[in-house]
Amino acid sequence: LLSLLQKWALLALSACSSLGCLCCLLGLLVAIGLTLGNQGRVLLAPCSIANIALAPVSRECPFDPTRVYVSPPWVGD
């Protein structure tokens, strides 16, 4: 009886996991489609302020598209 219960529980958990994975995959595909559809203009829209020198420190800009991110040399040691 316990073995049968374990099999049904495993089936239910794997079905829920598959459904969650499918939802994440669909969301990712929609996000990629929207980004490619508007050619990424929406990502950079908050960064278009009058003084471009203030864009990296502005709270409105989610990231600095001109910055080169480099790991410190001691990280790889």
PQR file with spaces between the fields and no chain letter, atoms N, CA, C, O and H, PARSE charges and radii, in Angstrom:
ATOM       1  N    LEU     1       0.833   -1.201    0.000 -0.4000 1.5000
ATOM       2  CA   LEU     1       0.000    0.000    0.000 -0.0000 2.0000
ATOM       3  C    LEU     1       0.870    1.254    0.000  0.5500 1.7000
ATOM       4  O    LEU     1       0.563    2.223   -0.694 -0.5500 1.4000
ATOM       5  N    LEU     2       1.965    1.238    0.784 -0.4000 1.5000
ATOM       6  CA   LEU     2       2.850    2.389    0.861 -0.0000 2.0000
ATOM       7  C    LEU     2       3.548    2.631   -0.475  0.5500 1.7000
ATOM       8  O    LEU     2       3.750    3.778   -0.874 -0.5500 1.4000
ATOM       9  H    LEU     2       2.214    0.451    1.347  0.4000 1.0000
ATOM      10  N    SER     3       3.913    1.560   -1.159 -0.4000 1.5000
ATOM      11  CA   SER     3       4.578    1.690   -2.446 -0.0000 2.0000
ATOM      12  C    SER     3       3.646    2.334   -3.473  0.5500 1.7000
ATOM      13  O    SER     3       4.082    3.168   -4.267 -0.5500 1.4000
ATOM      14  H    SER     3       3.749    0.629   -0.835  0.4000 1.0000
ATOM      15  N    LEU     4       2.391    1.960   -3.464 -0.4000 1.5000
ATOM      16  CA   LEU     4       1.418    2.535   -4.384 -0.0000 2.0000
ATOM      17  C    LEU     4       1.196    4.016   -4.078  0.5500 1.7000
ATOM      18  O    LEU     4       1.074    4.833   -4.991 -0.5500 1.4000
ATOM      19  H    LEU     4       2.036    1.283   -2.819  0.4000 1.0000
ATOM      20  N    LEU     5       1.144    4.356   -2.793 -0.4000 1.5000
ATOM      21  CA   LEU     5       0.980    5.744   -2.381 -0.0000 2.0000
ATOM      22  C    LEU     5       2.195    6.586   -2.803  0.5500 1.7000
ATOM      23  O    LEU     5       2.046    7.728   -3.237 -0.5500 1.4000
ATOM      24  H    LEU     5       1.242    3.692   -2.051  0.4000 1.0000
ATOM      25  N    GLN     6       3.369    6.020   -2.672 -0.4000 1.5000
ATOM      26  CA   GLN     6       4.588    6.723   -3.075 -0.0000 2.0000
ATOM      27  C    GLN     6       4.607    6.963   -4.584  0.5500 1.7000
ATOM      28  O    GLN     6       5.038    8.022   -5.041 -0.5500 1.4000
ATOM      29  H    GLN     6       3.490    5.093   -2.319  0.4000 1.0000
ATOM      30  N    LYS     7       4.146    5.995   -5.347 -0.4000 1.5000
ATOM      31  CA   LYS     7       4.110    6.151   -6.801 -0.0000 2.0000
ATOM      32  C    LYS     7       3.159    7.273   -7.205  0.5500 1.7000
ATOM      33  O    LYS     7       3.487    8.072   -8.083 -0.5500 1.4000
ATOM      34  H    LYS     7       3.796    5.135   -4.976  0.4000 1.0000
ATOM      35  N    TRP     8       1.982    7.344   -6.576 -0.4000 1.5000
ATOM      36  CA   TRP     8       1.018    8.401   -6.895 -0.0000 2.0000
ATOM      37  C    TRP     8       1.530    9.764   -6.447  0.5500 1.7000
ATOM      38  O    TRP     8       1.318   10.765   -7.131 -0.5500 1.4000
ATOM      39  H    TRP     8       1.716    6.695   -5.863  0.4000 1.0000
ATOM      40  N    ALA     9       2.198    9.804   -5.310 -0.4000 1.5000
ATOM      41  CA   ALA     9       2.759   11.070   -4.832 -0.0000 2.0000
ATOM      42  C    ALA     9       3.851   11.545   -5.781  0.5500 1.7000
ATOM      43  O    ALA     9       3.933   12.732   -6.097 -0.5500 1.4000
ATOM      44  H    ALA     9       2.370    8.991   -4.754  0.4000 1.0000
ATOM      45  N    LEU    10       4.684   10.624   -6.232 -0.4000 1.5000
ATOM      46  CA   LEU    10       5.744   10.974   -7.175 -0.0000 2.0000
ATOM      47  C    LEU    10       5.162   11.455   -8.497  0.5500 1.7000
ATOM      48  O    LEU    10       5.671   12.402   -9.096 -0.5500 1.4000
ATOM      49  H    LEU    10       4.618    9.659   -5.975  0.4000 1.0000
ATOM      50  N    LEU    11       4.097   10.804   -8.949 -0.4000 1.5000
ATOM      51  CA   LEU    11       3.442   11.217  -10.185 -0.0000 2.0000
ATOM      52  C    LEU    11       2.842   12.618  -10.041  0.5500 1.7000
ATOM      53  O    LEU    11       2.965   13.445  -10.944 -0.5500 1.4000
ATOM      54  H    LEU    11       3.684   10.035   -8.462  0.4000 1.0000
ATOM      55  N    ALA    12       2.200   12.875   -8.912 -0.4000 1.5000
ATOM      56  CA   ALA    12       1.595   14.188   -8.680 -0.0000 2.0000
ATOM      57  C    ALA    12       2.665   15.280   -8.588  0.5500 1.7000
ATOM      58  O    ALA    12       2.506   16.349   -9.176 -0.5500 1.4000
ATOM      59  H    ALA    12       2.101   12.203   -8.179  0.4000 1.0000
ATOM      60  N    LEU    13       3.738   15.023   -7.866 -0.4000 1.5000
ATOM      61  CA   LEU    13       4.816   16.010   -7.743 -0.0000 2.0000
ATOM      62  C    LEU    13       5.512   16.266   -9.080  0.5500 1.7000
ATOM      63  O    LEU    13       5.858   17.406   -9.390 -0.5500 1.4000
ATOM      64  H    LEU    13       3.867   14.154   -7.388  0.4000 1.0000
ATOM      65  N    SER    14       5.715   15.233   -9.854 -0.4000 1.5000
ATOM      66  CA   SER    14       6.363   15.431  -11.154 -0.0000 2.0000
ATOM      67  C    SER    14       5.437   16.174  -12.112  0.5500 1.7000
ATOM      68  O    SER    14       5.905   16.964  -12.931 -0.5500 1.4000
ATOM      69  H    SER    14       5.435   14.307   -9.602  0.4000 1.0000
ATOM      70  N    ALA    15       4.132   15.932  -12.022 -0.4000 1.5000
ATOM      71  CA   ALA    15       3.187   16.673  -12.865 -0.0000 2.0000
ATOM      72  C    ALA    15       3.181   18.152  -12.480  0.5500 1.7000
ATOM      73  O    ALA    15       3.174   19.018  -13.355 -0.5500 1.4000
ATOM      74  H    ALA    15       3.751   15.290  -11.357  0.4000 1.0000
ATOM      75  N    CYS    16       3.185   18.447  -11.185 -0.4000 1.5000
ATOM      76  CA   CYS    16       3.233   19.842  -10.729 -0.0000 2.0000
ATOM      77  C    CYS    16       4.544   20.503  -11.150  0.5500 1.7000
ATOM      78  O    CYS    16       4.548   21.661  -11.566 -0.5500 1.4000
ATOM      79  H    CYS    16       3.191   17.743  -10.475  0.4000 1.0000
ATOM      80  N    SER    17       5.633   19.788  -11.046 -0.4000 1.5000
ATOM      81  CA   SER    17       6.934   20.315  -11.453 -0.0000 2.0000
ATOM      82  C    SER    17       6.962   20.586  -12.954  0.5500 1.7000
ATOM      83  O    SER    17       7.490   21.610  -13.390 -0.5500 1.4000
ATOM      84  H    SER    17       5.629   18.847  -10.708  0.4000 1.0000
ATOM      85  N    SER    18       6.411   19.695  -13.731 -0.4000 1.5000
ATOM      86  CA   SER    18       6.361   19.881  -15.177 -0.0000 2.0000
ATOM      87  C    SER    18       5.502   21.081  -15.545  0.5500 1.7000
ATOM      88  O    SER    18       5.853   21.838  -16.450 -0.5500 1.4000
ATOM      89  H    SER    18       5.982   18.864  -13.377  0.4000 1.0000
ATOM      90  N    LEU    19       4.395   21.261  -14.865 -0.4000 1.5000
ATOM      91  CA   LEU    19       3.526   22.405  -15.119 -0.0000 2.0000
ATOM      92  C    LEU    19       4.224   23.715  -14.766  0.5500 1.7000
ATOM      93  O    LEU    19       4.126   24.692  -15.509 -0.5500 1.4000
ATOM      94  H    LEU    19       4.109   20.646  -14.130  0.4000 1.0000
ATOM      95  N    GLY    20       4.923   23.738  -13.645 -0.4000 1.5000
ATOM      96  CA   GLY    20       5.678   24.930  -13.264 -0.0000 2.0000
ATOM      97  C    GLY    20       6.782   25.244  -14.258  0.5500 1.7000
ATOM      98  O    GLY    20       7.003   26.407  -14.597 -0.5500 1.4000
ATOM      99  H    GLY    20       5.002   22.945  -13.041  0.4000 1.0000
ATOM     100  N    CYS    21       7.469   24.227  -14.724 -0.4000 1.5000
ATOM     101  CA   CYS    21       8.535   24.405  -15.708 -0.0000 2.0000
ATOM     102  C    CYS    21       7.969   24.935  -17.021  0.5500 1.7000
ATOM     103  O    CYS    21       8.572   25.801  -17.655 -0.5500 1.4000
ATOM     104  H    CYS    21       7.289   23.282  -14.449  0.4000 1.0000
ATOM     105  N    LEU    22       6.830   24.426  -17.423 -0.4000 1.5000
ATOM     106  CA   LEU    22       6.190   24.889  -18.646 -0.0000 2.0000
ATOM     107  C    LEU    22       5.795   26.358  -18.536  0.5500 1.7000
ATOM     108  O    LEU    22       5.969   27.122  -19.486 -0.5500 1.4000
ATOM     109  H    LEU    22       6.340   23.723  -16.907  0.4000 1.0000
ATOM     110  N    CYS    23       5.266   26.754  -17.384 -0.4000 1.5000
ATOM     111  CA   CYS    23       4.893   28.159  -17.173 -0.0000 2.0000
ATOM     112  C    CYS    23       6.129   29.061  -17.233  0.5500 1.7000
ATOM     113  O    CYS    23       6.081   30.127  -17.846 -0.5500 1.4000
ATOM     114  H    CYS    23       5.124   26.134  -16.613  0.4000 1.0000
ATOM     115  N    CYS    24       7.215   28.652  -16.615 -0.4000 1.5000
ATOM     116  CA   CYS    24       8.449   29.438  -16.657 -0.0000 2.0000
ATOM     117  C    CYS    24       8.981   29.545  -18.083  0.5500 1.7000
ATOM     118  O    CYS    24       9.441   30.609  -18.498 -0.5500 1.4000
ATOM     119  H    CYS    24       7.253   27.786  -16.117  0.4000 1.0000
ATOM     120  N    LEU    25       8.922   28.466  -18.815 -0.4000 1.5000
ATOM     121  CA   LEU    25       9.398   28.466  -20.198 -0.0000 2.0000
ATOM     122  C    LEU    25       8.553   29.387  -21.065  0.5500 1.7000
ATOM     123  O    LEU    25       9.092   30.129  -21.886 -0.5500 1.4000
ATOM     124  H    LEU    25       8.549   27.602  -18.477  0.4000 1.0000
ATOM     125  N    LEU    26       7.236   29.347  -20.894 -0.4000 1.5000
ATOM     126  CA   LEU    26       6.366   30.230  -21.658 -0.0000 2.0000
ATOM     127  C    LEU    26       6.623   31.694  -21.310  0.5500 1.7000
ATOM     128  O    LEU    26       6.635   32.547  -22.197 -0.5500 1.4000
ATOM     129  H    LEU    26       6.798   28.744  -20.228  0.4000 1.0000
ATOM     130  N    GLY    27       6.828   31.993  -20.030 -0.4000 1.5000
ATOM     131  CA   GLY    27       7.143   33.357  -19.620 -0.0000 2.0000
ATOM     132  C    GLY    27       8.451   33.835  -20.211  0.5500 1.7000
ATOM     133  O    GLY    27       8.556   34.982  -20.647 -0.5500 1.4000
ATOM     134  H    GLY    27       6.818   31.300  -19.309  0.4000 1.0000
ATOM     135  N    LEU    28       9.438   32.976  -20.231 -0.4000 1.5000
ATOM     136  CA   LEU    28      10.728   33.323  -20.827 -0.0000 2.0000
ATOM     137  C    LEU    28      10.591   33.584  -22.321  0.5500 1.7000
ATOM     138  O    LEU    28      11.176   34.533  -22.843 -0.5500 1.4000
ATOM     139  H    LEU    28       9.352   32.045  -19.877  0.4000 1.0000
ATOM     140  N    LEU    29       9.824   32.750  -23.007 -0.4000 1.5000
ATOM     141  CA   LEU    29       9.627   32.943  -24.443 -0.0000 2.0000
ATOM     142  C    LEU    29       8.885   34.247  -24.737  0.5500 1.7000
ATOM     143  O    LEU    29       9.204   34.938  -25.704 -0.5500 1.4000
ATOM     144  H    LEU    29       9.349   31.979  -22.583  0.4000 1.0000
ATOM     145  N    VAL    30       7.903   34.580  -23.913 -0.4000 1.5000
ATOM     146  CA   VAL    30       7.177   35.841  -24.095 -0.0000 2.0000
ATOM     147  C    VAL    30       8.114   37.025  -23.858  0.5500 1.7000
ATOM     148  O    VAL    30       8.087   37.994  -24.617 -0.5500 1.4000
ATOM     149  H    VAL    30       7.643   34.018  -23.127  0.4000 1.0000
ATOM     150  N    ALA    31       8.945   36.957  -22.810 -0.4000 1.5000
ATOM     151  CA   ALA    31       9.881   38.042  -22.520 -0.0000 2.0000
ATOM     152  C    ALA    31      10.886   38.219  -23.654  0.5500 1.7000
ATOM     153  O    ALA    31      11.183   39.348  -24.046 -0.5500 1.4000
ATOM     154  H    ALA    31       8.966   36.170  -22.193  0.4000 1.0000
ATOM     155  N    ILE    32      11.408   37.127  -24.178 -0.4000 1.5000
ATOM     156  CA   ILE    32      12.356   37.208  -25.290 -0.0000 2.0000
ATOM     157  C    ILE    32      11.662   37.759  -26.529  0.5500 1.7000
ATOM     158  O    ILE    32      12.226   38.593  -27.239 -0.5500 1.4000
ATOM     159  H    ILE    32      11.167   36.210  -23.859  0.4000 1.0000
ATOM     160  N    GLY    33      10.444   37.300  -26.791 -0.4000 1.5000
ATOM     161  CA   GLY    33       9.698   37.786  -27.950 -0.0000 2.0000
ATOM     162  C    GLY    33       9.412   39.272  -27.870  0.5500 1.7000
ATOM     163  O    GLY    33       9.555   39.988  -28.862 -0.5500 1.4000
ATOM     164  H    GLY    33       9.986   36.623  -26.215  0.4000 1.0000
ATOM     165  N    LEU    34       9.003   39.751  -26.678 -0.4000 1.5000
ATOM     166  CA   LEU    34       8.740   41.178  -26.521 -0.0000 2.0000
ATOM     167  C    LEU    34      10.009   42.005  -26.662  0.5500 1.7000
ATOM     168  O    LEU    34       9.987   43.086  -27.250 -0.5500 1.4000
ATOM     169  H    LEU    34       8.888   39.170  -25.873  0.4000 1.0000
ATOM     170  N    THR    35      11.111   41.501  -26.127 -0.4000 1.5000
ATOM     171  CA   THR    35      12.379   42.220  -26.233 -0.0000 2.0000
ATOM     172  C    THR    35      12.850   42.287  -27.680  0.5500 1.7000
ATOM     173  O    THR    35      13.294   43.340  -28.136 -0.5500 1.4000
ATOM     174  H    THR    35      11.129   40.623  -25.649  0.4000 1.0000
ATOM     175  N    LEU    36      12.761   41.194  -28.394 -0.4000 1.5000
ATOM     176  CA   LEU    36      13.166   41.207  -29.800 -0.0000 2.0000
ATOM     177  C    LEU    36      12.187   42.011  -30.648  0.5500 1.7000
ATOM     178  O    LEU    36      12.575   42.635  -31.636 -0.5500 1.4000
ATOM     179  H    LEU    36      12.401   40.338  -28.024  0.4000 1.0000
ATOM     180  N    GLY    37      10.922   41.992  -30.257 -0.4000 1.5000
ATOM     181  CA   GLY    37       9.911   42.720  -31.011 -0.0000 2.0000
ATOM     182  C    GLY    37      10.102   44.219  -30.972  0.5500 1.7000
ATOM     183  O    GLY    37       9.861   44.893  -31.974 -0.5500 1.4000
ATOM     184  H    GLY    37      10.607   41.485  -29.455  0.4000 1.0000
ATOM     185  N    ASN    38      10.531   44.762  -29.836 -0.4000 1.5000
ATOM     186  CA   ASN    38      10.755   46.209  -29.756 -0.0000 2.0000
ATOM     187  C    ASN    38      12.239   46.551  -29.818  0.5500 1.7000
ATOM     188  O    ASN    38      12.633   47.679  -29.521 -0.5500 1.4000
ATOM     189  H    ASN    38      10.726   44.214  -29.023  0.4000 1.0000
ATOM     190  N    GLN    39      13.052   45.587  -30.201 -0.4000 1.5000
ATOM     191  CA   GLN    39      14.499   45.738  -30.396 -0.0000 2.0000
ATOM     192  C    GLN    39      15.208   46.275  -29.159  0.5500 1.7000
ATOM     193  O    GLN    39      16.203   46.988  -29.284 -0.5500 1.4000
ATOM     194  H    GLN    39      12.732   44.671  -30.443  0.4000 1.0000
ATOM     195  N    GLY    40      14.716   45.947  -27.974 -0.4000 1.5000
ATOM     196  CA   GLY    40      15.366   46.308  -26.726 -0.0000 2.0000
ATOM     197  C    GLY    40      15.222   47.760  -26.321  0.5500 1.7000
ATOM     198  O    GLY    40      15.856   48.194  -25.360 -0.5500 1.4000
ATOM     199  H    GLY    40      13.908   45.367  -27.872  0.4000 1.0000
ATOM     200  N    ARG    41      14.400   48.524  -27.034 -0.4000 1.5000
ATOM     201  CA   ARG    41      14.261   49.952  -26.704 -0.0000 2.0000
ATOM     202  C    ARG    41      13.655   50.170  -25.323  0.5500 1.7000
ATOM     203  O    ARG    41      13.999   51.140  -24.649 -0.5500 1.4000
ATOM     204  H    ARG    41      13.885   48.171  -27.815  0.4000 1.0000
ATOM     205  N    VAL    42      12.767   49.291  -24.893 -0.4000 1.5000
ATOM     206  CA   VAL    42      12.112   49.459  -23.596 -0.0000 2.0000
ATOM     207  C    VAL    42      13.112   49.266  -22.455  0.5500 1.7000
ATOM     208  O    VAL    42      12.962   49.872  -21.394 -0.5500 1.4000
ATOM     209  H    VAL    42      12.488   48.503  -25.441  0.4000 1.0000
ATOM     210  N    LEU    43      14.122   48.436  -22.662 -0.4000 1.5000
ATOM     211  CA   LEU    43      15.123   48.210  -21.621 -0.0000 2.0000
ATOM     212  C    LEU    43      15.943   49.457  -21.339  0.5500 1.7000
ATOM     213  O    LEU    43      16.326   49.714  -20.197 -0.5500 1.4000
ATOM     214  H    LEU    43      14.244   47.944  -23.524  0.4000 1.0000
ATOM     215  N    LEU    44      16.209   50.227  -22.383 -0.4000 1.5000
ATOM     216  CA   LEU    44      17.038   51.421  -22.232 -0.0000 2.0000
ATOM     217  C    LEU    44      16.222   52.689  -22.037  0.5500 1.7000
ATOM     218  O    LEU    44      16.803   53.752  -21.819 -0.5500 1.4000
ATOM     219  H    LEU    44      15.898   50.018  -23.310  0.4000 1.0000
ATOM     220  N    ALA    45      14.901   52.619  -22.108 -0.4000 1.5000
ATOM     221  CA   ALA    45      14.055   53.812  -22.004 -0.0000 2.0000
ATOM     222  C    ALA    45      14.252   54.571  -20.695  0.5500 1.7000
ATOM     223  O    ALA    45      14.315   55.799  -20.740 -0.5500 1.4000
ATOM     224  H    ALA    45      14.429   51.756  -22.286  0.4000 1.0000
ATOM     225  N    PRO    46      14.353   53.924  -19.530 -0.5600 1.5000
ATOM     226  CA   PRO    46      14.543   54.695  -18.298  0.2800 2.0000
ATOM     227  C    PRO    46      15.892   55.412  -18.234  0.5500 1.7000
ATOM     228  O    PRO    46      16.056   56.337  -17.439 -0.5500 1.4000
ATOM     229  N    CYS    47      16.848   55.006  -19.047 -0.4000 1.5000
ATOM     230  CA   CYS    47      18.184   55.594  -18.998 -0.0000 2.0000
ATOM     231  C    CYS    47      18.302   56.846  -19.854  0.5500 1.7000
ATOM     232  O    CYS    47      19.345   57.499  -19.831 -0.5500 1.4000
ATOM     233  H    CYS    47      16.714   54.254  -19.693  0.4000 1.0000
ATOM     234  N    SER    48      17.281   57.195  -20.598 -0.4000 1.5000
ATOM     235  CA   SER    48      17.380   58.348  -21.486 -0.0000 2.0000
ATOM     236  C    SER    48      17.017   59.627  -20.728  0.5500 1.7000
ATOM     237  O    SER    48      15.910   60.153  -20.850 -0.5500 1.4000
ATOM     238  H    SER    48      16.433   56.665  -20.617  0.4000 1.0000
ATOM     239  N    ILE    49      17.967   60.101  -19.954 -0.4000 1.5000
ATOM     240  CA   ILE    49      17.788   61.367  -19.242 -0.0000 2.0000
ATOM     241  C    ILE    49      18.626   62.424  -19.940  0.5500 1.7000
ATOM     242  O    ILE    49      19.441   62.098  -20.803 -0.5500 1.4000
ATOM     243  H    ILE    49      18.866   59.673  -19.854  0.4000 1.0000
ATOM     244  N    ALA    50      18.437   63.679  -19.579 -0.4000 1.5000
ATOM     245  CA   ALA    50      19.109   64.771  -20.286 -0.0000 2.0000
ATOM     246  C    ALA    50      20.627   64.678  -20.168  0.5500 1.7000
ATOM     247  O    ALA    50      21.331   64.803  -21.171 -0.5500 1.4000
ATOM     248  H    ALA    50      17.775   63.943  -18.878  0.4000 1.0000
ATOM     249  N    ASN    51      21.136   64.463  -18.972 -0.4000 1.5000
ATOM     250  CA   ASN    51      22.581   64.397  -18.778 -0.0000 2.0000
ATOM     251  C    ASN    51      22.992   62.934  -18.728  0.5500 1.7000
ATOM     252  O    ASN    51      22.750   62.254  -17.731 -0.5500 1.4000
ATOM     253  H    ASN    51      20.565   64.361  -18.157  0.4000 1.0000
ATOM     254  N    ILE    52      23.601   62.454  -19.780 -0.4000 1.5000
ATOM     255  CA   ILE    52      23.956   61.038  -19.870 -0.0000 2.0000
ATOM     256  C    ILE    52      25.013   60.655  -18.847  0.5500 1.7000
ATOM     257  O    ILE    52      25.139   59.479  -18.504 -0.5500 1.4000
ATOM     258  H    ILE    52      23.797   63.007  -20.590  0.4000 1.0000
ATOM     259  N    ALA    53      25.774   61.621  -18.354 -0.4000 1.5000
ATOM     260  CA   ALA    53      26.784   61.321  -17.341 -0.0000 2.0000
ATOM     261  C    ALA    53      26.141   60.908  -16.024  0.5500 1.7000
ATOM     262  O    ALA    53      26.769   60.214  -15.225 -0.5500 1.4000
ATOM     263  H    ALA    53      25.672   62.576  -18.633  0.4000 1.0000
ATOM     264  N    LEU    54      24.896   61.323  -15.784 -0.4000 1.5000
ATOM     265  CA   LEU    54      24.213   60.962  -14.545 -0.0000 2.0000
ATOM     266  C    LEU    54      23.451   59.645  -14.645  0.5500 1.7000
ATOM     267  O    LEU    54      22.957   59.143  -13.636 -0.5500 1.4000
ATOM     268  H    LEU    54      24.386   61.887  -16.434  0.4000 1.0000
ATOM     269  N    ALA    55      23.349   59.084  -15.833 -0.4000 1.5000
ATOM     270  CA   ALA    55      22.560   57.865  -16.029 -0.0000 2.0000
ATOM     271  C    ALA    55      23.015   56.709  -15.136  0.5500 1.7000
ATOM     272  O    ALA    55      22.160   56.046  -14.549 -0.5500 1.4000
ATOM     273  H    ALA    55      23.751   59.492  -16.654  0.4000 1.0000
ATOM     274  N    PRO    56      24.331   56.429  -15.001 -0.5600 1.5000
ATOM     275  CA   PRO    56      24.725   55.290  -14.160  0.2800 2.0000
ATOM     276  C    PRO    56      24.382   55.472  -12.688  0.5500 1.7000
ATOM     277  O    PRO    56      24.164   54.485  -11.985 -0.5500 1.4000
ATOM     278  N    VAL    57      24.327   56.715  -12.201 -0.4000 1.5000
ATOM     279  CA   VAL    57      24.054   56.923  -10.785 -0.0000 2.0000
ATOM     280  C    VAL    57      22.590   57.242  -10.524  0.5500 1.7000
ATOM     281  O    VAL    57      22.174   57.365   -9.372 -0.5500 1.4000
ATOM     282  H    VAL    57      24.504   57.518  -12.772  0.4000 1.0000
ATOM     283  N    SER    58      21.817   57.373  -11.579 -0.4000 1.5000
ATOM     284  CA   SER    58      20.398   57.669  -11.426 -0.0000 2.0000
ATOM     285  C    SER    58      19.661   56.448  -10.911  0.5500 1.7000
ATOM     286  O    SER    58      19.948   55.326  -11.329 -0.5500 1.4000
ATOM     287  H    SER    58      22.155   57.272  -12.515  0.4000 1.0000
ATOM     288  N    ARG    59      18.718   56.655  -10.011 -0.4000 1.5000
ATOM     289  CA   ARG    59      17.917   55.536   -9.505 -0.0000 2.0000
ATOM     290  C    ARG    59      16.914   55.063  -10.553  0.5500 1.7000
ATOM     291  O    ARG    59      16.352   53.976  -10.420 -0.5500 1.4000
ATOM     292  H    ARG    59      18.486   57.566   -9.672  0.4000 1.0000
ATOM     293  N    GLU    60      16.683   55.861  -11.588 -0.4000 1.5000
ATOM     294  CA   GLU    60      15.742   55.481  -12.633 -0.0000 2.0000
ATOM     295  C    GLU    60      16.344   54.488  -13.619  0.5500 1.7000
ATOM     296  O    GLU    60      15.614   53.746  -14.276 -0.5500 1.4000
ATOM     297  H    GLU    60      17.140   56.744  -11.696  0.4000 1.0000
ATOM     298  N    CYS    61      17.657   54.470  -13.725 -0.4000 1.5000
ATOM     299  CA   CYS    61      18.322   53.591  -14.678 -0.0000 2.0000
ATOM     300  C    CYS    61      18.630   52.256  -13.999  0.5500 1.7000
ATOM     301  O    CYS    61      19.404   52.227  -13.042 -0.5500 1.4000
ATOM     302  H    CYS    61      18.250   55.073  -13.192  0.4000 1.0000
ATOM     303  N    PRO    62      18.046   51.148  -14.469 -0.5600 1.5000
ATOM     304  CA   PRO    62      18.260   49.867  -13.794  0.2800 2.0000
ATOM     305  C    PRO    62      19.664   49.295  -13.957  0.5500 1.7000
ATOM     306  O    PRO    62      20.082   48.453  -13.161 -0.5500 1.4000
ATOM     307  N    PHE    63      20.388   49.734  -14.964 -0.4000 1.5000
ATOM     308  CA   PHE    63      21.742   49.255  -15.178 -0.0000 2.0000
ATOM     309  C    PHE    63      22.476   50.260  -16.044  0.5500 1.7000
ATOM     310  O    PHE    63      21.859   51.133  -16.655 -0.5500 1.4000
ATOM     311  H    PHE    63      20.049   50.418  -15.610  0.4000 1.0000
ATOM     312  N    ASP    64      23.781   50.138  -16.096 -0.4000 1.5000
ATOM     313  CA   ASP    64      24.594   51.011  -16.932 -0.0000 2.0000
ATOM     314  C    ASP    64      25.026   50.216  -18.157  0.5500 1.7000
ATOM     315  O    ASP    64      25.902   49.358  -18.047 -0.5500 1.4000
ATOM     316  H    ASP    64      24.282   49.429  -15.600  0.4000 1.0000
ATOM     317  N    PRO    65      24.431   50.478  -19.327 -0.5600 1.5000
ATOM     318  CA   PRO    65      24.768   49.685  -20.510  0.2800 2.0000
ATOM     319  C    PRO    65      26.172   49.949  -21.038  0.5500 1.7000
ATOM     320  O    PRO    65      26.647   49.211  -21.902 -0.5500 1.4000
ATOM     321  N    THR    66      26.847   50.981  -20.541 -0.4000 1.5000
ATOM     322  CA   THR    66      28.190   51.291  -21.030 -0.0000 2.0000
ATOM     323  C    THR    66      29.284   50.731  -20.129  0.5500 1.7000
ATOM     324  O    THR    66      30.461   50.793  -20.484 -0.5500 1.4000
ATOM     325  H    THR    66      26.461   51.579  -19.839  0.4000 1.0000
ATOM     326  N    ARG    67      28.921   50.191  -18.980 -0.4000 1.5000
ATOM     327  CA   ARG    67      29.927   49.722  -18.032 -0.0000 2.0000
ATOM     328  C    ARG    67      30.428   48.333  -18.402  0.5500 1.7000
ATOM     329  O    ARG    67      29.657   47.471  -18.824 -0.5500 1.4000
ATOM     330  H    ARG    67      27.965   50.142  -18.692  0.4000 1.0000
ATOM     331  N    VAL    68      31.722   48.133  -18.238 -0.4000 1.5000
ATOM     332  CA   VAL    68      32.326   46.819  -18.444 -0.0000 2.0000
ATOM     333  C    VAL    68      32.524   46.208  -17.065  0.5500 1.7000
ATOM     334  O    VAL    68      33.280   46.735  -16.248 -0.5500 1.4000
ATOM     335  H    VAL    68      32.348   48.833  -17.894  0.4000 1.0000
ATOM     336  N    TYR    69      31.852   45.107  -16.811 -0.4000 1.5000
ATOM     337  CA   TYR    69      31.932   44.457  -15.505 -0.0000 2.0000
ATOM     338  C    TYR    69      33.085   43.468  -15.507  0.5500 1.7000
ATOM     339  O    TYR    69      33.126   42.543  -16.319 -0.5500 1.4000
ATOM     340  H    TYR    69      31.238   44.679  -17.475  0.4000 1.0000
ATOM     341  N    VAL    70      34.027   43.674  -14.582 -0.4000 1.5000
ATOM     342  CA   VAL    70      35.215   42.829  -14.496 -0.0000 2.0000
ATOM     343  C    VAL    70      35.310   42.297  -13.077  0.5500 1.7000
ATOM     344  O    VAL    70      35.099   43.036  -12.115 -0.5500 1.4000
ATOM     345  H    VAL    70      33.993   44.425  -13.922  0.4000 1.0000
ATOM     346  N    SER    71      35.625   41.021  -12.947 -0.4000 1.5000
ATOM     347  CA   SER    71      35.819   40.441  -11.628 -0.0000 2.0000
ATOM     348  C    SER    71      37.160   40.883  -11.066  0.5500 1.7000
ATOM     349  O    SER    71      38.126   41.033  -11.814 -0.5500 1.4000
ATOM     350  H    SER    71      35.797   40.421  -13.729  0.4000 1.0000
ATOM     351  N    PRO    72      37.230   41.092   -9.769 -0.5600 1.5000
ATOM     352  CA   PRO    72      38.523   41.429   -9.156  0.2800 2.0000
ATOM     353  C    PRO    72      39.501   40.268   -9.339  0.5500 1.7000
ATOM     354  O    PRO    72      39.083   39.113   -9.425 -0.5500 1.4000
ATOM     355  N    PRO    73      40.801   40.569   -9.397 -0.5600 1.5000
ATOM     356  CA   PRO    73      41.781   39.502   -9.662  0.2800 2.0000
ATOM     357  C    PRO    73      41.841   38.440   -8.561  0.5500 1.7000
ATOM     358  O    PRO    73      42.226   37.302   -8.829 -0.5500 1.4000
ATOM     359  N    TRP    74      41.466   38.795   -7.320 -0.4000 1.5000
ATOM     360  CA   TRP    74      41.571   37.835   -6.245 -0.0000 2.0000
ATOM     361  C    TRP    74      40.426   36.829   -6.226  0.5500 1.7000
ATOM     362  O    TRP    74      40.478   35.863   -5.465 -0.5500 1.4000
ATOM     363  H    TRP    74      41.154   39.720   -7.102  0.4000 1.0000
ATOM     364  N    VAL    75      39.396   37.030   -7.040 -0.4000 1.5000
ATOM     365  CA   VAL    75      38.255   36.110   -7.060 -0.0000 2.0000
ATOM     366  C    VAL    75      38.653   34.758   -7.656  0.5500 1.7000
ATOM     367  O    VAL    75      38.211   33.717   -7.170 -0.5500 1.4000
ATOM     368  H    VAL    75      39.353   37.815   -7.658  0.4000 1.0000
ATOM     369  N    GLY    76      39.471   34.762   -8.689 -0.4000 1.5000
ATOM     370  CA   GLY    76      39.837   33.520   -9.365 -0.0000 2.0000
ATOM     371  C    GLY    76      40.898   32.712   -8.650  0.5500 1.7000
ATOM     372  O    GLY    76      41.183   31.585   -9.055 -0.5500 1.4000
ATOM     373  H    GLY    76      39.830   35.607   -9.084  0.4000 1.0000
ATOM     374  N    ASP    77      41.493   33.255   -7.597 -0.4000 1.5000
ATOM     375  CA   ASP    77      42.592   32.541   -6.916 -0.0000 2.0000
ATOM     376  C    ASP    77      42.105   31.367   -6.107  0.5500 1.7000
ATOM     377  O    ASP    77      42.906   30.672   -5.482 -0.5500 1.4000
ATOM     378  H    ASP    77      41.262   34.171   -7.268  0.4000 1.0000
